Amino acid sequence: MRIEPSWKLQLQDRFGQPYWSSLTAFVKEEYAAGHCCPPGRDILRAVGLTPFDDVKLLILGQAPYTCRASTQPE
């Protein structure tokens, strides 16, 4: 996962927390077990593309997509 440098600065304290390790392990297990959306390279893509100070609102959630075709524009 690519994280824009200004986001790394904002989130650096979170990365060392026990919940971050647990969350990372869970996500890796889910991807290893089967088909997941979005592709792993696109997890938290927004924080790789947009500097922290340019963000006004970030909504994280799970869309009801069941396949890659549903999540990717053509």
CHARMM-style PDB file with segment names, atoms N, HN, CA, C and O in Angstrom:
ATOM      1  N   MET     1       0.853  -1.164   0.000  1.00  0.00      PROA
ATOM      2  CA  MET     1       0.000   0.000   0.000  1.00  0.00      PROA
ATOM      3  C   MET     1       0.904   1.233   0.000  1.00  0.00      PROA
ATOM      4  O   MET     1       1.788   1.369   0.846  1.00  0.00      PROA
ATOM      5  N   ARG     2       0.672   2.113  -0.944  1.00  0.00      PROA
ATOM      6  HN  ARG     2      -0.046   2.003  -1.631  1.00  0.00      PROA
ATOM      7  CA  ARG     2       1.433   3.361  -1.042  1.00  0.00      PROA
ATOM      8  C   ARG     2       0.706   4.439  -0.254  1.00  0.00      PROA
ATOM      9  O   ARG     2      -0.493   4.655  -0.434  1.00  0.00      PROA
ATOM     10  N   ILE     3       1.436   5.106   0.612  1.00  0.00      PROA
ATOM     11  HN  ILE     3       2.410   4.931   0.758  1.00  0.00      PROA
ATOM     12  CA  ILE     3       0.845   6.181   1.414  1.00  0.00      PROA
ATOM     13  C   ILE     3       1.614   7.470   1.144  1.00  0.00      PROA
ATOM     14  O   ILE     3       2.840   7.508   1.254  1.00  0.00      PROA
ATOM     15  N   GLU     4       0.899   8.501   0.797  1.00  0.00      PROA
ATOM     16  HN  GLU     4      -0.096   8.470   0.708  1.00  0.00      PROA
ATOM     17  CA  GLU     4       1.488   9.809   0.517  1.00  0.00      PROA
ATOM     18  C   GLU     4       2.199  10.290   1.798  1.00  0.00      PROA
ATOM     19  O   GLU     4       1.670  10.110   2.894  1.00  0.00      PROA
ATOM     20  N   PRO     5       3.400  10.903   1.671  1.00  0.00      PROA
ATOM     21  CA  PRO     5       4.197  11.274   2.855  1.00  0.00      PROA
ATOM     22  C   PRO     5       3.460  12.064   3.931  1.00  0.00      PROA
ATOM     23  O   PRO     5       3.695  11.837   5.118  1.00  0.00      PROA
ATOM     24  N   SER     6       2.579  12.982   3.551  1.00  0.00      PROA
ATOM     25  HN  SER     6       2.389  13.166   2.586  1.00  0.00      PROA
ATOM     26  CA  SER     6       1.869  13.767   4.577  1.00  0.00      PROA
ATOM     27  C   SER     6       0.907  12.881   5.382  1.00  0.00      PROA
ATOM     28  O   SER     6       0.663  13.147   6.559  1.00  0.00      PROA
ATOM     29  N   TRP     7       0.365  11.838   4.760  1.00  0.00      PROA
ATOM     30  HN  TRP     7       0.563  11.622   3.804  1.00  0.00      PROA
ATOM     31  CA  TRP     7      -0.477  10.889   5.493  1.00  0.00      PROA
ATOM     32  C   TRP     7       0.372  10.054   6.442  1.00  0.00      PROA
ATOM     33  O   TRP     7      -0.050   9.777   7.565  1.00  0.00      PROA
ATOM     34  N   LYS     8       1.571   9.648   6.006  1.00  0.00      PROA
ATOM     35  HN  LYS     8       1.914   9.873   5.094  1.00  0.00      PROA
ATOM     36  CA  LYS     8       2.461   8.887   6.887  1.00  0.00      PROA
ATOM     37  C   LYS     8       2.740   9.667   8.168  1.00  0.00      PROA
ATOM     38  O   LYS     8       2.746   9.101   9.261  1.00  0.00      PROA
ATOM     39  N   LEU     9       2.967  10.954   8.023  1.00  0.00      PROA
ATOM     40  HN  LEU     9       2.961  11.413   7.135  1.00  0.00      PROA
ATOM     41  CA  LEU     9       3.215  11.801   9.186  1.00  0.00      PROA
ATOM     42  C   LEU     9       2.004  11.802  10.127  1.00  0.00      PROA
ATOM     43  O   LEU     9       2.163  11.713  11.344  1.00  0.00      PROA
ATOM     44  N   GLN    10       0.820  11.900   9.574  1.00  0.00      PROA
ATOM     45  HN  GLN    10       0.691  11.973   8.585  1.00  0.00      PROA
ATOM     46  CA  GLN    10      -0.402  11.928  10.378  1.00  0.00      PROA
ATOM     47  C   GLN    10      -0.711  10.578  11.038  1.00  0.00      PROA
ATOM     48  O   GLN    10      -1.266  10.533  12.136  1.00  0.00      PROA
ATOM     49  N   LEU    11      -0.349   9.488  10.367  1.00  0.00      PROA
ATOM     50  HN  LEU    11       0.102   9.525   9.475  1.00  0.00      PROA
ATOM     51  CA  LEU    11      -0.723   8.150  10.829  1.00  0.00      PROA
ATOM     52  C   LEU    11       0.398   7.369  11.501  1.00  0.00      PROA
ATOM     53  O   LEU    11       0.170   6.253  11.967  1.00  0.00      PROA
ATOM     54  N   GLN    12       1.586   7.920  11.560  1.00  0.00      PROA
ATOM     55  HN  GLN    12       1.772   8.827  11.181  1.00  0.00      PROA
ATOM     56  CA  GLN    12       2.741   7.160  12.032  1.00  0.00      PROA
ATOM     57  C   GLN    12       2.545   6.559  13.422  1.00  0.00      PROA
ATOM     58  O   GLN    12       3.020   5.451  13.673  1.00  0.00      PROA
ATOM     59  N   ASP    13       1.872   7.241  14.315  1.00  0.00      PROA
ATOM     60  HN  ASP    13       1.486   8.140  14.111  1.00  0.00      PROA
ATOM     61  CA  ASP    13       1.634   6.700  15.652  1.00  0.00      PROA
ATOM     62  C   ASP    13       0.693   5.496  15.619  1.00  0.00      PROA
ATOM     63  O   ASP    13       0.777   4.623  16.483  1.00  0.00      PROA
ATOM     64  N   ARG    14      -0.191   5.441  14.643  1.00  0.00      PROA
ATOM     65  HN  ARG    14      -0.260   6.150  13.941  1.00  0.00      PROA
ATOM     66  CA  ARG    14      -1.149   4.337  14.531  1.00  0.00      PROA
ATOM     67  C   ARG    14      -0.467   3.047  14.070  1.00  0.00      PROA
ATOM     68  O   ARG    14      -0.838   1.955  14.500  1.00  0.00      PROA
ATOM     69  N   PHE    15       0.525   3.178  13.200  1.00  0.00      PROA
ATOM     70  HN  PHE    15       0.827   4.065  12.851  1.00  0.00      PROA
ATOM     71  CA  PHE    15       1.163   1.996  12.628  1.00  0.00      PROA
ATOM     72  C   PHE    15       1.838   1.113  13.675  1.00  0.00      PROA
ATOM     73  O   PHE    15       1.987  -0.089  13.452  1.00  0.00      PROA
ATOM     74  N   GLY    16       2.240   1.665  14.784  1.00  0.00      PROA
ATOM     75  HN  GLY    16       2.119   2.641  14.965  1.00  0.00      PROA
ATOM     76  CA  GLY    16       2.895   0.897  15.834  1.00  0.00      PROA
ATOM     77  C   GLY    16       1.945   0.300  16.858  1.00  0.00      PROA
ATOM     78  O   GLY    16       2.371  -0.426  17.755  1.00  0.00      PROA
ATOM     79  N   GLN    17       0.656   0.603  16.728  1.00  0.00      PROA
ATOM     80  HN  GLN    17       0.310   1.193  15.999  1.00  0.00      PROA
ATOM     81  CA  GLN    17      -0.328   0.119  17.691  1.00  0.00      PROA
ATOM     82  C   GLN    17      -0.669  -1.351  17.443  1.00  0.00      PROA
ATOM     83  O   GLN    17      -0.645  -1.803  16.299  1.00  0.00      PROA
ATOM     84  N   PRO    18      -0.987  -2.103  18.506  1.00  0.00      PROA
ATOM     85  CA  PRO    18      -1.344  -3.520  18.338  1.00  0.00      PROA
ATOM     86  C   PRO    18      -2.509  -3.746  17.380  1.00  0.00      PROA
ATOM     87  O   PRO    18      -2.512  -4.722  16.631  1.00  0.00      PROA
ATOM     88  N   TYR    19      -3.499  -2.854  17.395  1.00  0.00      PROA
ATOM     89  HN  TYR    19      -3.497  -2.060  18.004  1.00  0.00      PROA
ATOM     90  CA  TYR    19      -4.643  -3.059  16.507  1.00  0.00      PROA
ATOM     91  C   TYR    19      -4.240  -2.980  15.039  1.00  0.00      PROA
ATOM     92  O   TYR    19      -4.864  -3.626  14.197  1.00  0.00      PROA
ATOM     93  N   TRP    20      -3.210  -2.199  14.717  1.00  0.00      PROA
ATOM     94  HN  TRP    20      -2.704  -1.674  15.401  1.00  0.00      PROA
ATOM     95  CA  TRP    20      -2.780  -2.081  13.325  1.00  0.00      PROA
ATOM     96  C   TRP    20      -2.203  -3.409  12.841  1.00  0.00      PROA
ATOM     97  O   TRP    20      -2.489  -3.843  11.726  1.00  0.00      PROA
ATOM     98  N   SER    21      -1.398  -4.045  13.672  1.00  0.00      PROA
ATOM     99  HN  SER    21      -1.165  -3.692  14.578  1.00  0.00      PROA
ATOM    100  CA  SER    21      -0.838  -5.357  13.315  1.00  0.00      PROA
ATOM    101  C   SER    21      -1.946  -6.383  13.145  1.00  0.00      PROA
ATOM    102  O   SER    21      -1.918  -7.181  12.208  1.00  0.00      PROA
ATOM    103  N   SER    22      -2.922  -6.368  14.045  1.00  0.00      PROA
ATOM    104  HN  SER    22      -2.945  -5.720  14.807  1.00  0.00      PROA
ATOM    105  CA  SER    22      -4.043  -7.305  13.952  1.00  0.00      PROA
ATOM    106  C   SER    22      -4.865  -7.054  12.689  1.00  0.00      PROA
ATOM    107  O   SER    22      -5.245  -7.995  11.992  1.00  0.00      PROA
ATOM    108  N   LEU    23      -5.134  -5.800  12.404  1.00  0.00      PROA
ATOM    109  HN  LEU    23      -4.825  -5.036  12.970  1.00  0.00      PROA
ATOM    110  CA  LEU    23      -5.910  -5.451  11.212  1.00  0.00      PROA
ATOM    111  C   LEU    23      -5.172  -5.863   9.942  1.00  0.00      PROA
ATOM    112  O   LEU    23      -5.769  -6.435   9.029  1.00  0.00      PROA
ATOM    113  N   THR    24      -3.892  -5.576   9.886  1.00  0.00      PROA
ATOM    114  HN  THR    24      -3.407  -5.112  10.627  1.00  0.00      PROA
ATOM    115  CA  THR    24      -3.091  -5.938   8.721  1.00  0.00      PROA
ATOM    116  C   THR    24      -3.084  -7.446   8.509  1.00  0.00      PROA
ATOM    117  O   THR    24      -3.252  -7.915   7.383  1.00  0.00      PROA
ATOM    118  N   ALA    25      -2.893  -8.206   9.578  1.00  0.00      PROA
ATOM    119  HN  ALA    25      -2.757  -7.826  10.492  1.00  0.00      PROA
ATOM    120  CA  ALA    25      -2.886  -9.669   9.484  1.00  0.00      PROA
ATOM    121  C   ALA    25      -4.243 -10.182   8.996  1.00  0.00      PROA
ATOM    122  O   ALA    25      -4.301 -11.066   8.141  1.00  0.00      PROA
ATOM    123  N   PHE    26      -5.331  -9.629   9.535  1.00  0.00      PROA
ATOM    124  HN  PHE    26      -5.284  -8.910  10.229  1.00  0.00      PROA
ATOM    125  CA  PHE    26      -6.676 -10.054   9.130  1.00  0.00      PROA
ATOM    126  C   PHE    26      -6.906  -9.801   7.637  1.00  0.00      PROA
ATOM    127  O   PHE    26      -7.405 -10.674   6.927  1.00  0.00      PROA
ATOM    128  N   VAL    27      -6.545  -8.618   7.168  1.00  0.00      PROA
ATOM    129  HN  VAL    27      -6.140  -7.908   7.745  1.00  0.00      PROA
ATOM    130  CA  VAL    27      -6.756  -8.280   5.755  1.00  0.00      PROA
ATOM    131  C   VAL    27      -5.929  -9.204   4.865  1.00  0.00      PROA
ATOM    132  O   VAL    27      -6.424  -9.675   3.841  1.00  0.00      PROA
ATOM    133  N   LYS    28      -4.691  -9.467   5.235  1.00  0.00      PROA
ATOM    134  HN  LYS    28      -4.288  -9.085   6.066  1.00  0.00      PROA
ATOM    135  CA  LYS    28      -3.852 -10.379   4.449  1.00  0.00      PROA
ATOM    136  C   LYS    28      -4.455 -11.778   4.392  1.00  0.00      PROA
ATOM    137  O   LYS    28      -4.441 -12.419   3.341  1.00  0.00      PROA
ATOM    138  N   GLU    29      -4.982 -12.251   5.515  1.00  0.00      PROA
ATOM    139  HN  GLU    29      -4.993 -11.730   6.369  1.00  0.00      PROA
ATOM    140  CA  GLU    29      -5.623 -13.569   5.551  1.00  0.00      PROA
ATOM    141  C   GLU    29      -6.848 -13.617   4.646  1.00  0.00      PROA
ATOM    142  O   GLU    29      -7.058 -14.599   3.935  1.00  0.00      PROA
ATOM    143  N   GLU    30      -7.653 -12.565   4.670  1.00  0.00      PROA
ATOM    144  HN  GLU    30      -7.482 -11.767   5.248  1.00  0.00      PROA
ATOM    145  CA  GLU    30      -8.847 -12.520   3.830  1.00  0.00      PROA
ATOM    146  C   GLU    30      -8.482 -12.539   2.346  1.00  0.00      PROA
ATOM    147  O   GLU    30      -9.125 -13.232   1.557  1.00  0.00      PROA
ATOM    148  N   TYR    31      -7.475 -11.797   1.974  1.00  0.00      PROA
ATOM    149  HN  TYR    31      -6.953 -11.234   2.615  1.00  0.00      PROA
ATOM    150  CA  TYR    31      -7.052 -11.787   0.574  1.00  0.00      PROA
ATOM    151  C   TYR    31      -6.468 -13.133   0.169  1.00  0.00      PROA
ATOM    152  O   TYR    31      -6.680 -13.587  -0.956  1.00  0.00      PROA
ATOM    153  N   ALA    32      -5.740 -13.772   1.067  1.00  0.00      PROA
ATOM    154  HN  ALA    32      -5.568 -13.403   1.980  1.00  0.00      PROA
ATOM    155  CA  ALA    32      -5.157 -15.080   0.770  1.00  0.00      PROA
ATOM    156  C   ALA    32      -6.236 -16.158   0.645  1.00  0.00      PROA
ATOM    157  O   ALA    32      -6.062 -17.127  -0.094  1.00  0.00      PROA
ATOM    158  N   ALA    33      -7.343 -15.991   1.362  1.00  0.00      PROA
ATOM    159  HN  ALA    33      -7.483 -15.204   1.963  1.00  0.00      PROA
ATOM    160  CA  ALA    33      -8.405 -16.999   1.386  1.00  0.00      PROA
ATOM    161  C   ALA    33      -9.313 -16.953   0.158  1.00  0.00      PROA
ATOM    162  O   ALA    33      -9.999 -17.932  -0.137  1.00  0.00      PROA
ATOM    163  N   GLY    34      -9.326 -15.846  -0.551  1.00  0.00      PROA
ATOM    164  HN  GLY    34      -8.769 -15.051  -0.312  1.00  0.00      PROA
ATOM    165  CA  GLY    34     -10.218 -15.790  -1.698  1.00  0.00      PROA
ATOM    166  C   GLY    34     -10.297 -14.423  -2.315  1.00  0.00      PROA
ATOM    167  O   GLY    34      -9.480 -13.541  -2.052  1.00  0.00      PROA
ATOM    168  N   HSD    35     -11.300 -14.272  -3.140  1.00  0.00      PROA
ATOM    169  HN  HSD    35     -11.964 -14.988  -3.354  1.00  0.00      PROA
ATOM    170  CA  HSD    35     -11.479 -13.031  -3.895  1.00  0.00      PROA
ATOM    171  C   HSD    35     -11.944 -11.896  -2.984  1.00  0.00      PROA
ATOM    172  O   HSD    35     -12.938 -12.024  -2.268  1.00  0.00      PROA
ATOM    173  N   CYS    36     -11.220 -10.804  -3.024  1.00  0.00      PROA
ATOM    174  HN  CYS    36     -10.413 -10.700  -3.605  1.00  0.00      PROA
ATOM    175  CA  CYS    36     -11.583  -9.618  -2.252  1.00  0.00      PROA
ATOM    176  C   CYS    36     -11.548  -8.406  -3.172  1.00  0.00      PROA
ATOM    177  O   CYS    36     -10.801  -8.374  -4.150  1.00  0.00      PROA
ATOM    178  N   CYS    37     -12.351  -7.427  -2.851  1.00  0.00      PROA
ATOM    179  HN  CYS    37     -12.958  -7.453  -2.057  1.00  0.00      PROA
ATOM    180  CA  CYS    37     -12.367  -6.164  -3.586  1.00  0.00      PROA
ATOM    181  C   CYS    37     -12.082  -5.051  -2.597  1.00  0.00      PROA
ATOM    182  O   CYS    37     -12.545  -5.122  -1.458  1.00  0.00      PROA
ATOM    183  N   PRO    38     -11.357  -4.050  -2.976  1.00  0.00      PROA
ATOM    184  CA  PRO    38     -10.670  -3.864  -4.252  1.00  0.00      PROA
ATOM    185  C   PRO    38      -9.406  -4.699  -4.294  1.00  0.00      PROA
ATOM    186  O   PRO    38      -9.059  -5.347  -3.307  1.00  0.00      PROA
ATOM    187  N   PRO    39      -8.704  -4.695  -5.435  1.00  0.00      PROA
ATOM    188  CA  PRO    39      -7.408  -5.366  -5.480  1.00  0.00      PROA
ATOM    189  C   PRO    39      -6.506  -4.808  -4.371  1.00  0.00      PROA
ATOM    190  O   PRO    39      -6.597  -3.629  -4.032  1.00  0.00      PROA
ATOM    191  N   GLY    40      -5.659  -5.633  -3.824  1.00  0.00      PROA
ATOM    192  HN  GLY    40      -5.585  -6.591  -4.099  1.00  0.00      PROA
ATOM    193  CA  GLY    40      -4.817  -5.231  -2.707  1.00  0.00      PROA
ATOM    194  C   GLY    40      -4.056  -3.939  -2.939  1.00  0.00      PROA
ATOM    195  O   GLY    40      -3.868  -3.152  -2.012  1.00  0.00      PROA
ATOM    196  N   ARG    41      -3.620  -3.716  -4.163  1.00  0.00      PROA
ATOM    197  HN  ARG    41      -3.773  -4.356  -4.916  1.00  0.00      PROA
ATOM    198  CA  ARG    41      -2.848  -2.500  -4.462  1.00  0.00      PROA
ATOM    199  C   ARG    41      -3.694  -1.244  -4.330  1.00  0.00      PROA
ATOM    200  O   ARG    41      -3.150  -0.142  -4.264  1.00  0.00      PROA
ATOM    201  N   ASP    42      -5.021  -1.389  -4.292  1.00  0.00      PROA
ATOM    202  HN  ASP    42      -5.463  -2.284  -4.346  1.00  0.00      PROA
ATOM    203  CA  ASP    42      -5.908  -0.228  -4.219  1.00  0.00      PROA
ATOM    204  C   ASP    42      -6.475   0.028  -2.823  1.00  0.00      PROA
ATOM    205  O   ASP    42      -7.285   0.937  -2.642  1.00  0.00      PROA
ATOM    206  N   ILE    43      -6.055  -0.767  -1.834  1.00  0.00      PROA
ATOM    207  HN  ILE    43      -5.397  -1.505  -1.981  1.00  0.00      PROA
ATOM    208  CA  ILE    43      -6.533  -0.534  -0.472  1.00  0.00      PROA
ATOM    209  C   ILE    43      -6.036   0.842  -0.024  1.00  0.00      PROA
ATOM    210  O   ILE    43      -4.850   1.152  -0.144  1.00  0.00      PROA
ATOM    211  N   LEU    44      -6.922   1.634   0.474  1.00  0.00      PROA
ATOM    212  HN  LEU    44      -7.885   1.382   0.571  1.00  0.00      PROA
ATOM    213  CA  LEU    44      -6.624   3.001   0.912  1.00  0.00      PROA
ATOM    214  C   LEU    44      -5.926   3.822  -0.167  1.00  0.00      PROA
ATOM    215  O   LEU    44      -5.046   4.629   0.132  1.00  0.00      PROA
ATOM    216  N   ARG    45      -6.314   3.616  -1.403  1.00  0.00      PROA
ATOM    217  HN  ARG    45      -7.029   2.960  -1.646  1.00  0.00      PROA
ATOM    218  CA  ARG    45      -5.702   4.312  -2.537  1.00  0.00      PROA
ATOM    219  C   ARG    45      -5.757   5.829  -2.381  1.00  0.00      PROA
ATOM    220  O   ARG    45      -4.849   6.536  -2.816  1.00  0.00      PROA
ATOM    221  N   ALA    46      -6.820   6.321  -1.764  1.00  0.00      PROA
ATOM    222  HN  ALA    46      -7.558   5.746  -1.411  1.00  0.00      PROA
ATOM    223  CA  ALA    46      -6.976   7.769  -1.595  1.00  0.00      PROA
ATOM    224  C   ALA    46      -5.807   8.383  -0.840  1.00  0.00      PROA
ATOM    225  O   ALA    46      -5.385   9.492  -1.169  1.00  0.00      PROA
ATOM    226  N   VAL    47      -5.271   7.692   0.166  1.00  0.00      PROA
ATOM    227  HN  VAL    47      -5.613   6.791   0.433  1.00  0.00      PROA
ATOM    228  CA  VAL    47      -4.170   8.267   0.947  1.00  0.00      PROA
ATOM    229  C   VAL    47      -2.832   8.136   0.227  1.00  0.00      PROA
ATOM    230  O   VAL    47      -1.814   8.630   0.712  1.00  0.00      PROA
ATOM    231  N   GLY    48      -2.831   7.483  -0.912  1.00  0.00      PROA
ATOM    232  HN  GLY    48      -3.658   7.082  -1.306  1.00  0.00      PROA
ATOM    233  CA  GLY    48      -1.634   7.443  -1.738  1.00  0.00      PROA
ATOM    234  C   GLY    48      -1.653   8.495  -2.823  1.00  0.00      PROA
ATOM    235  O   GLY    48      -0.614   8.834  -3.391  1.00  0.00      PROA
ATOM    236  N   LEU    49      -2.824   9.008  -3.109  1.00  0.00      PROA
ATOM    237  HN  LEU    49      -3.668   8.733  -2.648  1.00  0.00      PROA
ATOM    238  CA  LEU    49      -2.975   9.955  -4.216  1.00  0.00      PROA
ATOM    239  C   LEU    49      -3.154  11.399  -3.794  1.00  0.00      PROA
ATOM    240  O   LEU    49      -2.853  12.311  -4.564  1.00  0.00      PROA
ATOM    241  N   THR    50      -3.637  11.621  -2.588  1.00  0.00      PROA
ATOM    242  HN  THR    50      -3.882  10.880  -1.962  1.00  0.00      PROA
ATOM    243  CA  THR    50      -4.008  12.963  -2.170  1.00  0.00      PROA
ATOM    244  C   THR    50      -3.290  13.364  -0.887  1.00  0.00      PROA
ATOM    245  O   THR    50      -3.384  12.646   0.108  1.00  0.00      PROA
ATOM    246  N   PRO    51      -2.578  14.486  -0.878  1.00  0.00      PROA
ATOM    247  CA  PRO    51      -1.943  14.948   0.355  1.00  0.00      PROA
ATOM    248  C   PRO    51      -2.969  15.211   1.454  1.00  0.00      PROA
ATOM    249  O   PRO    51      -4.093  15.631   1.178  1.00  0.00      PROA
ATOM    250  N   PHE    52      -2.579  14.963   2.685  1.00  0.00      PROA
ATOM    251  HN  PHE    52      -1.666  14.621   2.910  1.00  0.00      PROA
ATOM    252  CA  PHE    52      -3.465  15.118   3.836  1.00  0.00      PROA
ATOM    253  C   PHE    52      -4.121  16.499   3.873  1.00  0.00      PROA
ATOM    254  O   PHE    52      -5.326  16.599   4.105  1.00  0.00      PROA
ATOM    255  N   ASP    53      -3.359  17.549   3.650  1.00  0.00      PROA
ATOM    256  HN  ASP    53      -2.380  17.467   3.461  1.00  0.00      PROA
ATOM    257  CA  ASP    53      -3.894  18.914   3.754  1.00  0.00      PROA
ATOM    258  C   ASP    53      -4.878  19.263   2.639  1.00  0.00      PROA
ATOM    259  O   ASP    53      -5.582  20.268   2.739  1.00  0.00      PROA
ATOM    260  N   ASP    54      -4.939  18.455   1.581  1.00  0.00      PROA
ATOM    261  HN  ASP    54      -4.367  17.639   1.500  1.00  0.00      PROA
ATOM    262  CA  ASP    54      -5.888  18.697   0.494  1.00  0.00      PROA
ATOM    263  C   ASP    54      -7.225  17.992   0.719  1.00  0.00      PROA
ATOM    264  O   ASP    54      -8.165  18.187  -0.051  1.00  0.00      PROA
ATOM    265  N   VAL    55      -7.313  17.178   1.765  1.00  0.00      PROA
ATOM    266  HN  VAL    55      -6.549  17.019   2.390  1.00  0.00      PROA
ATOM    267  CA  VAL    55      -8.526  16.409   2.026  1.00  0.00      PROA
ATOM    268  C   VAL    55      -9.464  17.200   2.937  1.00  0.00      PROA
ATOM    269  O   VAL    55      -9.061  17.686   3.994  1.00  0.00      PROA
ATOM    270  N   LYS    56     -10.693  17.318   2.518  1.00  0.00      PROA
ATOM    271  HN  LYS    56     -11.020  16.923   1.659  1.00  0.00      PROA
ATOM    272  CA  LYS    56     -11.717  17.982   3.332  1.00  0.00      PROA
ATOM    273  C   LYS    56     -12.555  16.952   4.076  1.00  0.00      PROA
ATOM    274  O   LYS    56     -12.990  17.195   5.202  1.00  0.00      PROA
ATOM    275  N   LEU    57     -12.781  15.803   3.450  1.00  0.00      PROA
ATOM    276  HN  LEU    57     -12.428  15.606   2.536  1.00  0.00      PROA
ATOM    277  CA  LEU    57     -13.594  14.749   4.039  1.00  0.00      PROA
ATOM    278  C   LEU    57     -13.161  13.417   3.444  1.00  0.00      PROA
ATOM    279  O   LEU    57     -12.980  13.305   2.232  1.00  0.00      PROA
ATOM    280  N   LEU    58     -12.995  12.417   4.285  1.00  0.00      PROA
ATOM    281  HN  LEU    58     -13.142  12.508   5.270  1.00  0.00      PROA
ATOM    282  CA  LEU    58     -12.648  11.080   3.827  1.00  0.00      PROA
ATOM    283  C   LEU    58     -13.650  10.119   4.441  1.00  0.00      PROA
ATOM    284  O   LEU    58     -13.748  10.002   5.663  1.00  0.00      PROA
ATOM    285  N   ILE    59     -14.388   9.437   3.589  1.00  0.00      PROA
ATOM    286  HN  ILE    59     -14.308   9.532   2.597  1.00  0.00      PROA
ATOM    287  CA  ILE    59     -15.378   8.476   4.053  1.00  0.00      PROA
ATOM    288  C   ILE    59     -14.833   7.084   3.773  1.00  0.00      PROA
ATOM    289  O   ILE    59     -14.584   6.722   2.623  1.00  0.00      PROA
ATOM    290  N   LEU    60     -14.653   6.315   4.824  1.00  0.00      PROA
ATOM    291  HN  LEU    60     -14.855   6.609   5.758  1.00  0.00      PROA
ATOM    292  CA  LEU    60     -14.209   4.934   4.676  1.00  0.00      PROA
ATOM    293  C   LEU    60     -15.394   4.030   4.940  1.00  0.00      PROA
ATOM    294  O   LEU    60     -16.147   4.232   5.892  1.00  0.00      PROA
ATOM    295  N   GLY    61     -15.548   3.056   4.110  1.00  0.00      PROA
ATOM    296  HN  GLY    61     -14.937   2.891   3.336  1.00  0.00      PROA
ATOM    297  CA  GLY    61     -16.660   2.141   4.298  1.00  0.00      PROA
ATOM    298  C   GLY    61     -16.551   0.990   3.332  1.00  0.00      PROA
ATOM    299  O   GLY    61     -15.608   0.899   2.545  1.00  0.00      PROA
ATOM    300  N   GLN    62     -17.510   0.132   3.404  1.00  0.00      PROA
ATOM    301  HN  GLN    62     -18.275   0.206   4.043  1.00  0.00      PROA
ATOM    302  CA  GLN    62     -17.532  -1.017   2.518  1.00  0.00      PROA
ATOM    303  C   GLN    62     -18.702  -0.878   1.572  1.00  0.00      PROA
ATOM    304  O   GLN    62     -19.857  -0.814   1.992  1.00  0.00      PROA
ATOM    305  N   ALA    63     -18.393  -0.833   0.306  1.00  0.00      PROA
ATOM    306  HN  ALA    63     -17.455  -0.884  -0.035  1.00  0.00      PROA
ATOM    307  CA  ALA    63     -19.450  -0.809  -0.694  1.00  0.00      PROA
ATOM    308  C   ALA    63     -19.925  -2.246  -0.905  1.00  0.00      PROA
ATOM    309  O   ALA    63     -19.180  -3.186  -0.630  1.00  0.00      PROA
ATOM    310  N   PRO    64     -21.124  -2.423  -1.378  1.00  0.00      PROA
ATOM    311  CA  PRO    64     -21.654  -3.780  -1.541  1.00  0.00      PROA
ATOM    312  C   PRO    64     -21.202  -4.455  -2.831  1.00  0.00      PROA
ATOM    313  O   PRO    64     -21.942  -5.266  -3.388  1.00  0.00      PROA
ATOM    314  N   TYR    65     -20.010  -4.140  -3.315  1.00  0.00      PROA
ATOM    315  HN  TYR    65     -19.408  -3.481  -2.863  1.00  0.00      PROA
ATOM    316  CA  TYR    65     -19.531  -4.736  -4.553  1.00  0.00      PROA
ATOM    317  C   TYR    65     -19.107  -6.184  -4.315  1.00  0.00      PROA
ATOM    318  O   TYR    65     -18.552  -6.517  -3.268  1.00  0.00      PROA
ATOM    319  N   THR    66     -19.377  -7.027  -5.292  1.00  0.00      PROA
ATOM    320  HN  THR    66     -19.828  -6.756  -6.142  1.00  0.00      PROA
ATOM    321  CA  THR    66     -19.040  -8.438  -5.158  1.00  0.00      PROA
ATOM    322  C   THR    66     -17.993  -8.887  -6.161  1.00  0.00      PROA
ATOM    323  O   THR    66     -17.519 -10.021  -6.089  1.00  0.00      PROA
ATOM    324  N   CYS    67     -17.629  -8.032  -7.082  1.00  0.00      PROA
ATOM    325  HN  CYS    67     -18.015  -7.111  -7.140  1.00  0.00      PROA
ATOM    326  CA  CYS    67     -16.608  -8.443  -8.051  1.00  0.00      PROA
ATOM    327  C   CYS    67     -15.850  -7.224  -8.562  1.00  0.00      PROA
ATOM    328  O   CYS    67     -16.294  -6.084  -8.427  1.00  0.00      PROA
ATOM    329  N   ARG    68     -14.701  -7.501  -9.147  1.00  0.00      PROA
ATOM    330  HN  ARG    68     -14.340  -8.428  -9.257  1.00  0.00      PROA
ATOM    331  CA  ARG    68     -13.853  -6.436  -9.656  1.00  0.00      PROA
ATOM    332  C   ARG    68     -14.592  -5.582 -10.687  1.00  0.00      PROA
ATOM    333  O   ARG    68     -14.435  -4.361 -10.700  1.00  0.00      PROA
ATOM    334  N   ALA    69     -15.385  -6.202 -11.539  1.00  0.00      PROA
ATOM    335  HN  ALA    69     -15.512  -7.194 -11.529  1.00  0.00      PROA
ATOM    336  CA  ALA    69     -16.093  -5.449 -12.567  1.00  0.00      PROA
ATOM    337  C   ALA    69     -17.008  -4.386 -11.952  1.00  0.00      PROA
ATOM    338  O   ALA    69     -17.259  -3.350 -12.567  1.00  0.00      PROA
ATOM    339  N   SER    70     -17.492  -4.640 -10.769  1.00  0.00      PROA
ATOM    340  HN  SER    70     -17.288  -5.482 -10.270  1.00  0.00      PROA
ATOM    341  CA  SER    70     -18.374  -3.689 -10.113  1.00  0.00      PROA
ATOM    342  C   SER    70     -17.633  -2.509  -9.514  1.00  0.00      PROA
ATOM    343  O   SER    70     -18.236  -1.460  -9.285  1.00  0.00      PROA
ATOM    344  N   THR    71     -16.336  -2.653  -9.254  1.00  0.00      PROA
ATOM    345  HN  THR    71     -15.847  -3.505  -9.440  1.00  0.00      PROA
ATOM    346  CA  THR    71     -15.596  -1.622  -8.551  1.00  0.00      PROA
ATOM    347  C   THR    71     -14.704  -0.794  -9.443  1.00  0.00      PROA
ATOM    348  O   THR    71     -14.225   0.260  -9.024  1.00  0.00      PROA
ATOM    349  N   GLN    72     -14.469  -1.240 -10.661  1.00  0.00      PROA
ATOM    350  HN  GLN    72     -14.858  -2.096 -11.001  1.00  0.00      PROA
ATOM    351  CA  GLN    72     -13.526  -0.566 -11.534  1.00  0.00      PROA
ATOM    352  C   GLN    72     -14.239   0.024 -12.741  1.00  0.00      PROA
ATOM    353  O   GLN    72     -14.984  -0.682 -13.420  1.00  0.00      PROA
ATOM    354  N   PRO    73     -14.023   1.319 -13.024  1.00  0.00      PROA
ATOM    355  CA  PRO    73     -14.607   1.899 -14.228  1.00  0.00      PROA
ATOM    356  C   PRO    73     -13.964   1.307 -15.476  1.00  0.00      PROA
ATOM    357  O   PRO    73     -12.817   0.864 -15.435  1.00  0.00      PROA
ATOM    358  N   GLU    74     -14.678   1.299 -16.553  1.00  0.00      PROA
ATOM    359  HN  GLU    74     -15.611   1.658 -16.586  1.00  0.00      PROA
ATOM    360  CA  GLU    74     -14.115   0.767 -17.800  1.00  0.00      PROA
ATOM    361  C   GLU    74     -13.445   1.832 -18.594  1.00  0.00      PROA
ATOM    362  OT1 GLU    74     -12.917   1.558 -19.672  1.00  0.00      PROA
TER     363      GLU     74
END
